[in-house]
Amino acid sequence: MKKKIRLGILFGGRSAEHEVSLQSAKNIVEAIDTDKYDIVLIGIDKQGSWLLPQSAEFLIGTTNPRLLKLNRAGPGVILAPKTKNADLVSLSDHRPLETVDVIFPVLHGPYGEDGTVQGLLKLANIPYVGPDVLGSALGMDKDVQKRLLREAGIPTAPFRILRRSTYAEKDLSGIVKELGLPVFVKPANLGSSVGINKAKTKKQLAAAIKEAFLFDNKIIVEERIEGREIECSVLGNEKPIASVPGEVIPRHEFYSYEAKYIDENGALLKIPANIPSRIKKKIQRLSIKTFRTLCCEGMARVDLFLKKNGQVVINEINTIPGFTIISMYPKLWEASGIPLKKLIDRLIGLAIERHERDQKLKVSYR
């Protein structure tokens, strides 16, 4: 009998998207092929401590997404690399408690989706799901991301970057003159619509900027694009493929955090989107081009706008998209013929494939 792969699912984290990560991890655990994988759950609490929660009760408040919490009862651990895998070692007595062969980081936002954890796992020489350090960092920073897309000739919304160190309220008039109203205000390094607001007036713009600065030292103000909200999932390493596109029709003011993760009726999801075949192919091509331009591998979800004239405008990329029961990334692949269990298996396979490819590179001159 073939030996099972020991899969570490790394979830939680220090970011404002901690609770989203808990929901994503729960959904992955429930869908995974346990005949092929032994699951090792690794929870990160809001203070950044790594824990080994019990599999049976790794979450608290599972019946209500508003009350979902990480069970912090497990022992504290650190990751200790070995030749072909890694140990999770007890902080209290330094004993190896678990061994993992590959890690699936189900972490959204800073300290997990931004290249920091990816760098740690790369140093530990262990395969991990999703883009590497550079792709993750580019996917997180909306400022650098948009500049690279613009350089590659990929349409994106006009924007302005504000930094805490230089911003003053006297800048508001110039922002309105340049981008008009309404605009969207976002932390540059966050996702899941956390800290994002739509500002219709100068007063609302000032308040939205103040809130966004609670989450990041750099924020982005974007011109509002009139168009349908479309999302497309991308999967693969050197030869990525794109899913069927899906449409998000928000029932809130926009596709907010509440609409994405709490309110199951917060948005109408049309999968696949009702669009002509030529537009579908255009979206898929542009999604793959975006994925490659931002040096991604493994997985990503590309969010875009479809204007009435057929123009496609890229909004952003998400390198660790949500895996909750209402998340678009797995739903789009299911509609494309890859159900969640198979999708998870493909993602793990891509992680191992990339790791084996990179192990063939020379690390010294002699």
Sequence and secondary structure as in RCSB ss.txt:
>XXXX:A:sequence
MKKKIRLGILFGGRSAEHEVSLQSAKNIVEAIDTDKYDIVLIGIDKQGSWLLPQSAEFLIGTTNPRLLKLNRAGP
GVILAPKTKNADLVSLSDHRPLETVDVIFPVLHGPYGEDGTVQGLLKLANIPYVGPDVLGSALGMDKDVQKRLLR
EAGIPTAPFRILRRSTYAEKDLSGIVKELGLPVFVKPANLGSSVGINKAKTKKQLAAAIKEAFLFDNKIIVEERI
EGREIECSVLGNEKPIASVPGEVIPRHEFYSYEAKYIDENGALLKIPANIPSRIKKKIQRLSIKTFRTLCCEGMA
RVDLFLKKNGQVVINEINTIPGFTIISMYPKLWEASGIPLKKLIDRLIGLAIERHERDQKLKVSYR
>XXXX:A:secstr
    EEEEEEEE SSTTHHHHHHHHHHHHHHS TTTEEEEEEEE TT  EE   GGGSEE TT TTT EE TTS 
BEEEEE SSSEEEEETTT  EEEEESEEEEE  STTTSSSHHHHHHHHTT  BSS  HHHHHHHH HHHHHHHHH
HTT  B  EEEEETTT  GGGHHHHHHHH SSEEEEETT  TTTT EEE SHHHHHHHHHHHTTT SEEEEEE  
 SEEEEEEEEESSS EE   EEEEESSSSS HIIIII TTSEEEESS    HHHHHHHHHHHHHHHHHTT  EEE
EEEEEE TTS EEEEEEESS   STT HHHHHHHHTT  HHHHHHHHHHHHHHHHHHHHTS  S  
